[in-house]
């Protein structure tokens, strides 16, 4: 039997973030990570399997819905941007302290752009701008309707466009592209160098709570077929779409009633270097009626292994698998007495979603190019290839006698704090640090208060809403931009950085 203090299931961005935090806060604890695939970040955290936007609600219009009275609700956008700022500060501190290496390998500057066309949508985007531009976190956002300025900034999207159909942009220069695969690999490299163990090709098949409060984990080596028992004081299930079934196997009360609805997808990847060079932005449009947030169309510049690429999508699909490398029986196997009614109750409530998925499944190659032409008017099929994206499992939560489908992330933790897991998708990876801070606070209450000084060193705004503190925001923005090499000349609008920014804590 192997004994470890901390066992993490899955080698994606969530497990990597939690393992890094725990080692920095409690370096005397042993950490073991078990990943069924042969590489880190090979599922949802892989750069070709996710949007990589650095979701901060700068351009994602689904985070600023229009209300019944015609106004625009920015509440969720503010929350998500606050969360992303926490992640960004942690990454910057990790670079300064040697936890992470070259920042250009995982984060690069790229404008974030909200795009609409048609009079009613232009009116919506103006209201969105009016509501956001005065907020601290969105200072610097531009509202653009002039066709000549549109063409100057987005030449690929303007070529062949009929500007008699009015267009509008919400443009934010200070956005980022994040390669969560590279970020995950760097974090796991730190954990491995610091004494942790990362076991690839190892599948966790079962978990059982022991009388002493520990967990007995059954692990199978998929190469040798050898089976091992691992004893852990704490377990985190960061297995993406596979998390639900493992949490169900754990038997914890908190996981009962949860279900999952899988949604697959695909992207067009540009193969024409001239087109790739002609576009440098992450441009998000409005989702189709009934479409899940992950299906918001976007023309997306990506930087992977130092090379710029261009994606468009996603095109939604459906598969009963809970993981890209999962099984066709995943959905059926996830139905339990405790979640059967919530899951069955979803279909009548989500008719718009089902209609959308059916229409997407029925679409052919020409239909997909036509969808792309809304962003790239002169799109030609020969310039694009279809790639399969990562599988996402949306949370179904028990509510009343039925259930409700949620398009966010949810931390599920046992009352005694001995096990936790993360369910859901968007905004996902971009909010990994605040999500894992939530896990730490809920599962390690006896230690958390003593950790707070260190957390403040890692995250200078810890415990503070940056949107309510323009001075502090200016300082941490300039500092993190400089450390992460996101700009050559940081904006010194807020004066000198706090002392703990100038002298970060060691690892």
N, C-alpha and C positions, 0 to 999 in steps of 0.2 A: 504493500500500500504506500502511495505517495502522500505526503502531508504538506499542505501549503496554507498560508494565512489567507491569501486572496486567490480565488479562481475566477477567471474571466472566460466566457464562452464566445468565440468569434474574434477575429483579428481585423475588425473594421475600425472606423474613426471613433466610435463610441468607446469601445474597449480600450483602444490605444490612449484616448484622452483620459479615461478613468485611471488606467494603470500609471500613466505619467504623473497625474495629480497625486495619487496615493504614494508613489515612490518618493516624490519630492516632499510630501508632508510627513511620511512615516517610513524612512529608508530602511528601518530594521525589519519591516514586514516582508515576507516572501510572497512573490507574485508568480502565478502560472497562468498562461493563456493557451487555450485549445481551439484550433481552427481546422475545420474539416477539409478545406481546400489546401492547395499546395503553395499558396502565396498570401501575403497580407493584402487586405483591401481588394479582394478579387470579386466581391459581390457589389453591394450598393455603393461602396466607397470608391470603386474603380472610376477613373476619370471619364471613361466612355460610357459608364452606366448611370451617371447622374448629371444634373445641370451644371454643377460647379460654379454657381453664380456667386457664392458668398452671399447667400440670401440675407439681405438687410432691408428689404422692402423699398428700395430706392426705385425699382422699375417694375416689380411684380404687382400688377394691377388687382389681382385677386385679394391682396391684403388691404385694399382700400375700396371696399364695396360701396355701391350707391345705395342710399337709404330710400325708404318709401316716399319721403317728401322731396327727393331729388338731390339731397345733399350727399357728401362723401364722408364716410366714417373712416378716420385715420387711426383709431385706437390700436388695431392689430399691427399696423405698420410701425407705430412707435414702439410697441412691445418687442417686435422682432428685431428692429434696429438696435434697441438697447441690448438685446441678447447677443447680437453679432459683435457689438463693440466689446463685450466681455471676452468673447473668443479671440478677437483681434489683439486685445491687450495681452492675453495669456500667450499667444503665439509670439508677440514681440518680446516679452520677457523671456520666453524660452529660447529665442535666438540670442539675446544678450547673455544669458547664463550658460550657453553651450548645450542646452537640451536639444535644440533644433539647429540644423546646419544652415546652408545657403537658402535664404528666403525665396530667391527667384525660382527655386525648384518647386515651390508649392503655392506661391501667391504672386500675382502680377497686376499692375494697374490697368483698368479698362473701364471706359464709360458705361454707366447703366442707364438705359433709356426705356421709358414707357412710350408706346406708339399706338395711335388710333387713327381711323379715318371715318368720314361721315359726320354730319353736323351734330347729331346727338352725342356721339362719342367725343367729339372735339369739346363740346360743352362740358361733358363729364371730366375730361382731362384738365380743363381750365379750373374747375372746382377742386379737383385733386391738388393741383398746384397751389391754388389759393389757400387751401387748408394746411398743406405741408410746408410750404416755403418759409413760413415764419417760425417753424419749429427749429430748435437748436440742431438736432441731428440731421436736418434736411437743408440747412443753410447752404446756399450756392446752387440749389436746383434751378434750372431754367425752363421756361415755357416757350416753345418755338412753334410757329404756324407758317412762317414765311417759306414758300417753296424753294427759293434760292438758298436759304440757309440750310434747309433740309438736305438739298442736293450737295452742298458743300460738306456737310458732316456725314451723310450716309449716301455716298455715290452709288453703291450697288443697289440700294433700295429706291433710288430716285430714277435710275435709267429706265425709260419706257413708261414711267408712271403718268397717269392722267390726273393732273393736279386740280381739275375741275371738281373732283371729289376731295373736299378739304381734309387736311392732315394736321396732326398735332403731336408734339413730343414733350415729354418731361425728361430733361437731360441732366444727368448728374455726373460730372467728370471724375469724381473721386471714388468710383466703384472699383471692384476687384474681381479677378478670376482666381478661383482657388482649386488647385489639384488636390483633392482630398486623399487620393491614392498615395501621392508622394508625401503628403503630410503625415498620413498614417504610418508609412514605412519609416519616416524619420523618428517618429515617436516610439515605435516599437524597437527601433535600433537603440535608442536611449535606454529603454527598459531592459533590453538584452545586455547591453554593456554594463548596466548597473546591478546585474545579478538575477534579473527575472528570467523566466524561461518561456519561450514561444514555441509551441508544438504544432507544426503543420501536419496535415494529413491525419488529424486526430478528431474523431467525432464523439461528442457527448451524447450518450444514448439514454441516460436516465439520471435522476437526482432523487435522493431520499434524505429526509431530515432525521438526524440521530437524537437520541435521548439527551445528549450533552449539549444540544443546540447547534452542533456542527452539521455539515452536509457531506454525504457520501455520494460521489459522482462516478458514474460508470463511463469509461472512456475506451473507445476502440481505435487502434492504429489501423487506418484503412490500407496501409501498404502491407504490413505483416499480419494483419488480422488479430494481433495480440490485444487482449482486453486487460485494462488496468483499472484499479479502484483508487480514487483520489479523495482524500479527506481535506475539507476546507472550512475555515471559520466563516468566510463570507463568499458568496457567489454572485457574480453579475452576468446576466444573460444579454449580451450585445450581439445577438445572432441575426439581426435584421428580420426578415420575414419568418425565420425559423424560431424567433424568440417566443411566440405565442405557445407553440406546442411544448417547448421545454418548460415554460412557466406552468402550463397545465399539468405536466408530469410531476412537477414539484409538489403539487397538491395544496399550495397556499390558497387561503380563502380569498385573498385579494385578486387572484387571477380568474376566479370563477365569474362567469357572466360576460367576459370579454370574448369577442369573436374577431375574425379578420376577413376582409374582402380584397382578394388579389387583383391588381391591375398591372398589366404588362405594357410595354411600349417599344417604340422604335424611333430612330432619328435618321434624317438624311445627313450624310457627311459629305462635304464638298470635296471633289477630287481635282478641281481646277484651281491651280495656284494663283492665277490672275484674279479670280473672284475672291479668293481668301485674302489677297493683298488689298483688295478694294473695299474691305469692310473691317472696321475695328471698333466693335461695340457689342454689348449684350442688349438686344432690343426685344422687349416683351410686349405682346399684344393682349387682347382681351380673350378670355376663355369662351368657348362655345357654351350655349345654354345647357346646363346639366353636367358639364364636364368637371372632373375633379381638378383641384389646384395644380397637380403635377402635369396636367395636360394643357396649361397655358402656352400658346404658341410663342416660340422665341427663335430669333436668328442670333446665334450665340458664338462669339469669338472665344476659342479655347486656347490655352497655352499648356501643352503637354510635352514633357521632356524638352523644354526650351523651344518648341516649334509651334507656331500659330496654326490653328485649324478652325473650321467653321462648321457648325451644326445647325440644323433646323428641325424643329419638332416640338414636343414628341407626338407621334401618331399612336393613339391608344389602342391597345389590344386586350385580350383576356386569356388567361391561362389559370388552371386550378393550382398551379405550383405557387408555393410561398417564397421560393428562392429561384433565381435564374438557373441555378444548378440543382433545383429541388426535384420533387416527385409529383406526378400527376394525381396522386392520392392525398396531397397535402391538405387541400380544402376539406375534403370529406373527413379526413382523420382529425381535423380540428373541431368538428362539431361534437359537443358534449352535452349531457343533460342540462348543465347550467347555462349554456349559451345558445341552445337550439332555438328557443323562442325569439330572443333578440335578433339572431341571424335571419330567421325566416320572416321576421316582421319588416325587414329592411326593404325588400323588393317593392311592395306597394308604395312606400314613401319615397323611393329613389327612382321613380319612373323616368325622370329626365336623364339621369345617369345611365340607366339601362338603354334608353333610346339612343343616347350618344355613343355608347360602346357598340351597339348593333350597327349603327351607321358607319363607325370607324372600321369595324370588321368587314363590312361590305365594300369598303372603298378599294379601288384598284390603283395601279401605278399612276394613271393619268389624273385620277382624283387627288392623289397626294401631291403631284406637281402643281395642280391648280391651287391647292391650299398654300403651297410654298410661294406661288406667284403673288399672293396678297402682300408678301414681304419683298419678294424679288420678282418684279413684273416680267422680266425677260428670262425667267428660269427655264432651263432646258434639262431634260431628264439625264442626258449623257454627262452632265457636270456633277451629278450627285449619286451616291451609293447608299443603300439602306443598311443600317446596322441595328442590332437588337439592343435595347436599353436594359437597365436593371429592373427586376421585379419589385413592385411595391405592394405592401399589404396595409390597407386602410383599417383603422380601428373601428370595431363595432362595440359600443358600450351599452350595457344594460341600463334601461331607463323606464321606470314604471313597469308595465307588463310587457313592454316590447324592448326595442333597442334603437339606438341612433348611430348613424355613420358619421365618424369624425375624420377630418382631413388634417390632423395635426399629429403631434407626438405625445405619448403618455408614459410617464414613469410608473411602473407597478412595483411596489415594494411590500415585503412581509411586515407585519406589525412589529416583529422583534428585530427588524433590520438585518437579518441574516442573509437575505437574498433579495435581489432587485433585477428588473429588466426593463428594456425600452421597447415600446410598441409604436407603430405608426411610421409616417414618412415626412412630408413637408412640414416645416422648413428643415428638419433633420440635421445634416452634418454641420451646417453653418452655426447652429446653436448647441453644438456638442459640449462646449465648456459649461454654459449655464445649466444644461441638462444634467451633466455629471456632478456639478456642485449641488444640485437638488438631491441626487443620489447620496452624496456624502453627508448632507445635512440630515436626511431622513434615516440613513442606515448607521451613522456613526455619531449619534448625539453626544456621547460621553467624550469624544475627542474634538468635535467640531469647534467648540469655543476656543480651545487651545490652538487650533489651526488657523484661526482668523488672522492673526498678525502676518503669517506667511502668505495667506491668500491675498492680503492687501499689498504685499510686495509683488506678487505675481500679477495682480489685477488692481491697478491703482484706483480705479473707480469703485472697487468692491463696496457694496452696500449703499451706493449712491446712484440716483437716476441722472444720467448725464444730460438728458434733455432739459432737466430743471437746473443745471449747473453749467452755463456756457463757458465759464472760465476754465473749469476742470476739463470739460470736453475739448476745448482748444488745446490744452496742454497734452492730454493723452493722445489726441489725434496727431499732433505734430510729432510727438515722440514715437508713436507706433509707425507712422508713415516713414520716418527717417530710418528706424531700425529694420523695418520690413522692406526698405528700399522701394517704396511706392511713389516717391517723389524726390527730385533732387533738391528742391527748395521748399522746405516746409513752411507753412503759414504760421508766422509768429504772432498771431493775433492776440494770444493770451499771455504773452510774456514768458518768464522763466518757468521751467517745469518744476514740479514738486521735488523735494530732496530725494524721495525714494524712487523717483524715475531716473535721477542722475546716478544713483548708486544702488542698483538692484541687488537683491539678495542672491547669494550663491546657491548652487544646487545642493 
